[in-house]
Amino acid sequence: MKMTSKVKLHQISFMPRLFPVNCYLVEEEHNVTLIDAAMPYCTKKILLAARKIGKPITNIILTHAHSDHVGSLDMLKASIPELCVHISTRDARLLAGDTTLLPTELDSPIRGGVPKRIQTQPDVLLSEGDRIGSLEVIASPGHTPGSITLLDIRNGSLVVGDAMQTRGGIAVSGIMKPLFPFPALATWNREEALVSVQKLRALNPSLIAVGHGNMLESPEAHMDRAIEEAKRQLIS
């Protein structure tokens, strides 16, 4: 485990040199919010990271329902029974193992590791504009139909889940990076992913924090390059 801190955002990275899987602790005045739950074996180290910060975990927000982002959910809930679990209304269906598409959605198969045995039921179903402490929900579909991003309104940082990656080179979800192809292989719809990243770029974030790879400060120019690359690949 590697822990990296930027202001009130703490990245917890598992297998950082081989197959980085990240989750995040966001500090509030009296508590922390956990964003994503990594893999099943990560529970103890997530709890240890919170103890190092010195504040209790009261909320968990899932950016999407792939297995490498919800793996420790059941064990975290068992360790903290009062933990309030948040996920988008749409990806709550994936969390329950339902991969069927809604009639209004583009006809692309849902890819990636969809959990099949998660027992924890979400407490709160999220929509765009909802607020959990200092975090505002931004809908960012593409990697999954119900993917969300969290905007910290205090400092303009974005925790984007798998809407983008920085491991293997910065990229919009769905754009293949040979050094780390896994987010691309697990993406539901590349066109939707591009639209979402353009929307996130318009927020002029101070920092982006991704599910796979290092956090990136002053990311605007990097995001612009990733958007242009995605446009080229989708046209070709």
Number of C-alpha atoms within 10 A of each C-alpha: 14 14 15 12 13 12 9 15 20 22 23 22 24 21 11 17 10 8 14 19 21 29 29 29 24 24 22 14 9 10 18 24 25 23 26 28 28 27 18 17 12 20 19 13 14 23 15 11 19 20 12 8 13 13 16 17 23 16 21 24 27 29 32 31 29 25 20 21 25 24 22 22 25 19 18 21 18 12 13 15 11 11 18 17 19 21 26 24 15 21 25 21 16 22 25 18 17 14 14 10 15 10 7 6 8 13 11 12 13 20 17 19 14 21 18 12 11 16 12 15 16 19 12 14 15 24 17 14 13 13 16 16 16 16 23 19 20 24 22 29 28 26 33 29 26 22 27 32 29 28 24 22 13 9 13 15 25 25 27 25 28 32 29 30 30 21 22 14 16 22 27 33 33 28 25 18 20 10 9 19 15 17 24 24 16 19 25 23 22 23 18 19 27 28 16 25 24 16 14 22 18 10 14 15 19 15 19 26 27 26 29 24 22 19 22 17 14 13 16 19 10 16 23 14 14 23 21 14 15 21 16 10 12 13 6 5
